[in-house]
Amino acid sequence: MMPDENSIRKAVRDRYGQLAQTSKARASCCGPGANPSGDMPMEASQVYAGCGSPVEMAGIREGEVVVDFGSGGGFDVFKASRFVGQSGRVIGVDVTPEMVWRARETANKHGFSNVEFRLGEIEHVPIDSNLVDVVISNCVINLAPEKSAVFAEAFRILKPGGRLVVSDTVAHGTLEVDPRDLDAWVECVAGALPEDEYLNLIKNAGFVDIQVKRETESCCSQGAAGITVTATRPKRT
């Protein structure tokens, strides 16, 4: 029997809650995670668990509002804050209280005044509609039981013309994991959808100009791949 949504959510919170309390760098979900950038706070690098570089692909500009779905220890939030400057803002949203607390402490310690971190599920984001210029996410949406709701929320909070840039894991062929295994879920594998299905969810949420910008085979497990996807919320006509 497949695990139910509540079991998946609890397993994810428990695993990443434990990770938030570590001081030892770990391998990321889909690639090197140990201190991936020397100019970022070590407290954020130690718990980095990404599979791509959505910040670099997003074309973030000064003064923009950016939201990171599943911000963890804040690595991508802090990186994006350098692009938006003091006239912009970066908001991290994460379901794990320990990660939010850690990210807030890191922001205060290192003087990141243009960031904030909010506790919440990425299927129910605590942000007003039509507020955001860019939504990013890094190897997190695969963990969500309701992925269509995640993309619907991204569409809702983006301004018309706003951009979505996500790095994530997808299935290419048959995944060599048991989908009933909660450990495989929290390791970003069991929840990976086939790429076509993943892209269709983005399209069905209302996004246009959907493009796969980067793809990495043999990620995490045999049959899984890392991709970075960009998309746009249509402008009003």
C-alpha positions as CSV (number, residue, x, y, z in Angstrom):
1,M,0.0,0.0,0.0
2,M,1.2,3.5,-0.9
3,P,1.9,5.7,2.1
4,D,-0.8,8.3,2.8
5,E,-0.2,12.0,2.5
6,N,0.1,12.6,6.3
7,S,2.7,9.8,6.6
8,I,4.8,11.4,3.8
9,R,4.5,14.9,5.3
10,K,5.5,13.6,8.7
11,A,8.5,11.7,7.3
12,V,9.7,14.8,5.4
13,R,9.4,17.0,8.5
14,D,11.1,14.5,10.7
15,R,14.0,13.9,8.3
16,Y,14.7,17.6,7.6
17,G,14.1,18.6,11.1
18,Q,16.9,16.3,12.1
19,L,19.1,17.7,9.3
20,A,18.4,21.3,10.5
21,Q,20.1,20.4,13.8
22,T,23.3,19.2,12.3
23,S,26.5,21.1,11.9
24,K,28.0,18.6,9.4
25,A,27.7,19.2,5.7
26,R,25.8,16.5,3.8
27,A,25.5,15.4,0.2
28,S,22.6,17.1,-1.5
29,C,19.6,15.4,-3.0
30,C,21.1,15.2,-6.4
31,G,24.7,16.5,-6.5
32,P,27.4,17.9,-4.2
33,G,25.9,19.7,-1.2
34,A,28.8,20.2,1.1
35,N,29.6,24.0,1.2
36,P,28.4,24.4,-2.5
37,S,29.4,28.1,-2.5
38,G,32.1,29.5,-0.3
39,D,30.6,33.0,-0.1
40,M,27.3,31.8,1.5
41,P,26.9,31.4,5.3
42,M,28.3,28.0,6.4
43,E,25.1,27.5,8.5
44,A,23.1,27.4,5.3
45,S,25.7,25.5,3.3
46,Q,25.8,22.7,5.9
47,V,22.1,21.8,5.3
48,Y,21.9,22.5,1.6
49,A,20.1,19.7,-0.2
50,G,19.5,21.0,-3.7
51,C,19.7,19.4,-7.2
52,G,20.3,22.5,-9.4
53,S,20.9,26.2,-9.5
54,P,17.5,27.9,-9.9
55,V,18.8,31.3,-8.7
56,E,21.3,31.5,-11.6
57,M,18.7,30.5,-14.1
58,A,16.0,33.0,-12.9
59,G,17.5,36.3,-14.2
60,I,16.7,37.9,-10.8
61,R,16.9,41.7,-10.9
62,E,17.3,44.4,-8.3
63,G,14.1,45.4,-6.6
64,E,12.2,42.1,-7.3
65,V,10.3,40.0,-4.8
66,V,11.4,36.3,-4.9
67,V,9.9,33.4,-3.1
68,D,11.7,30.1,-2.5
69,F,9.4,27.0,-2.0
70,G,11.0,24.7,0.5
71,S,13.8,27.1,1.5
72,G,15.4,24.8,4.1
73,G,18.4,26.5,5.8
74,G,18.1,29.4,3.4
75,F,21.0,28.8,1.0
76,D,19.1,29.9,-2.2
77,V,17.3,32.7,-0.3
78,F,20.6,34.2,0.8
79,K,22.0,33.8,-2.7
80,A,19.0,35.5,-4.3
81,S,19.2,38.3,-1.8
82,R,22.4,39.5,-3.4
83,F,20.5,40.0,-6.7
84,V,17.4,41.8,-5.4
85,G,19.4,44.3,-3.3
86,Q,18.0,46.3,-0.5
87,S,15.1,47.5,-2.6
88,G,13.9,43.9,-3.2
89,R,12.9,41.0,-0.9
90,V,13.4,37.2,-0.7
91,I,10.9,35.1,1.2
92,G,11.6,31.5,2.1
93,V,8.7,29.1,2.8
94,D,9.4,25.8,4.5
95,V,7.3,23.2,6.3
96,T,10.0,22.3,8.9
97,P,10.0,24.5,12.0
98,E,13.6,23.7,12.8
99,M,14.8,24.8,9.3
100,V,12.8,28.0,9.6
101,W,14.3,28.8,13.0
102,R,17.8,28.0,11.8
103,A,17.5,30.1,8.6
104,R,16.2,33.1,10.7
105,E,19.1,32.8,13.1
106,T,21.5,32.7,10.2
107,A,19.9,35.8,8.6
108,N,20.2,37.7,11.9
109,K,23.8,36.6,12.5
110,H,25.0,37.6,9.1
111,G,22.9,40.8,8.6
112,F,20.6,39.7,5.8
113,S,18.0,42.4,6.2
114,N,16.2,41.8,2.9
115,V,15.1,38.2,3.6
116,E,12.4,36.6,5.7
117,F,11.4,33.0,6.4
118,R,7.8,31.8,6.9
119,L,6.6,28.4,8.2
120,G,4.1,26.8,5.8
121,E,3.3,24.0,3.3
122,I,4.1,24.8,-0.3
123,E,0.7,23.5,-1.2
124,H,-0.8,26.3,1.0
125,V,1.7,29.2,0.8
126,P,1.3,32.0,3.4
127,I,1.7,34.8,0.8
128,D,-0.8,37.1,-0.9
129,S,-1.8,36.7,-4.5
130,N,-0.2,38.6,-7.4
131,L,2.7,39.7,-5.2
132,V,5.8,38.0,-6.4
133,D,8.1,38.4,-9.4
134,V,9.9,35.1,-9.2
135,V,9.2,31.7,-7.6
136,I,12.1,29.3,-7.2
137,S,12.4,25.9,-5.8
138,N,15.3,23.4,-5.5
139,C,14.7,19.7,-5.2
140,V,11.6,20.1,-3.0
141,I,8.4,19.7,-5.1
142,N,9.1,16.0,-5.6
143,L,8.6,15.7,-1.8
144,A,5.1,17.2,-2.0
145,P,2.1,14.7,-2.1
146,E,0.0,17.3,-4.0
147,K,2.3,18.6,-6.7
148,S,-0.5,20.2,-8.7
149,A,-1.5,22.3,-5.7
150,V,2.2,23.5,-5.5
151,F,2.2,24.8,-9.0
152,A,-1.3,26.3,-8.6
153,E,0.1,28.2,-5.6
154,A,3.1,29.4,-7.5
155,F,0.8,30.7,-10.2
156,R,-1.5,32.4,-7.6
157,I,1.2,34.4,-5.9
158,L,3.1,35.4,-9.0
159,K,2.3,38.7,-10.7
160,P,1.2,38.5,-14.3
161,G,4.4,38.0,-16.3
162,G,6.1,36.5,-13.3
163,R,8.6,33.7,-13.6
164,L,8.8,30.2,-12.2
165,V,12.2,28.5,-12.0
166,V,12.4,25.0,-10.4
167,S,15.2,22.4,-10.1
168,D,13.8,19.0,-9.3
169,T,14.1,15.3,-9.7
170,V,12.0,13.4,-12.3
171,A,11.7,9.8,-13.4
172,H,13.3,8.6,-16.6
173,G,12.2,5.1,-17.1
174,T,11.6,2.8,-14.1
175,L,12.8,4.0,-10.7
176,E,14.7,1.3,-8.8
177,V,12.9,2.1,-5.5
178,D,9.9,0.9,-3.7
179,P,7.2,3.8,-3.8
180,R,6.0,2.5,-0.4
181,D,9.3,3.2,1.2
182,L,9.2,6.5,3.2
183,D,12.9,6.7,3.2
184,A,12.9,6.8,-0.6
185,W,10.3,9.6,-0.5
186,V,12.4,11.8,1.8
187,E,15.5,11.1,-0.3
188,C,13.8,12.8,-3.3
189,V,13.3,9.6,-5.3
190,A,10.0,7.9,-4.7
191,G,8.0,11.1,-5.3
192,A,9.7,11.8,-8.6
193,L,7.1,12.0,-11.5
194,P,7.9,11.1,-15.2
195,E,9.2,14.3,-16.8
196,D,6.2,14.6,-19.2
197,E,3.7,14.4,-16.3
198,Y,5.7,16.9,-14.3
199,L,5.7,19.4,-17.2
200,N,2.0,18.9,-17.8
201,L,1.3,19.8,-14.2
202,I,3.0,23.1,-14.8
203,K,1.1,23.7,-18.0
204,N,-2.2,22.7,-16.3
205,A,-1.6,25.3,-13.6
206,G,-1.7,28.0,-16.3
207,F,1.9,28.6,-17.1
208,V,3.3,29.3,-20.6
209,D,6.7,29.2,-22.3
210,I,7.7,26.1,-20.3
211,Q,11.3,25.1,-21.0
212,V,13.7,22.5,-19.7
213,K,16.9,24.4,-19.3
214,R,19.1,21.8,-17.8
215,E,19.0,18.0,-17.3
216,T,21.3,15.6,-15.4
217,E,20.9,11.9,-15.9
218,S,21.5,9.2,-13.3
219,C,20.6,11.4,-10.4
220,C,20.0,10.0,-6.9
221,S,19.0,6.6,-8.2
222,Q,18.9,4.6,-11.4
223,G,16.1,6.0,-13.5
224,A,16.0,9.4,-11.9
225,A,17.2,12.7,-13.4
226,G,17.7,16.3,-12.3
227,I,16.1,19.0,-14.4
228,T,15.7,22.8,-14.2
229,V,12.5,24.1,-15.7
230,T,11.5,27.7,-16.4
231,A,7.9,29.0,-17.1
232,T,6.0,32.2,-17.1
233,R,2.6,33.3,-15.8
234,P,0.9,35.0,-18.8
235,K,0.6,38.8,-18.7
236,R,-2.9,40.3,-18.6
237,T,-4.2,41.2,-22.0
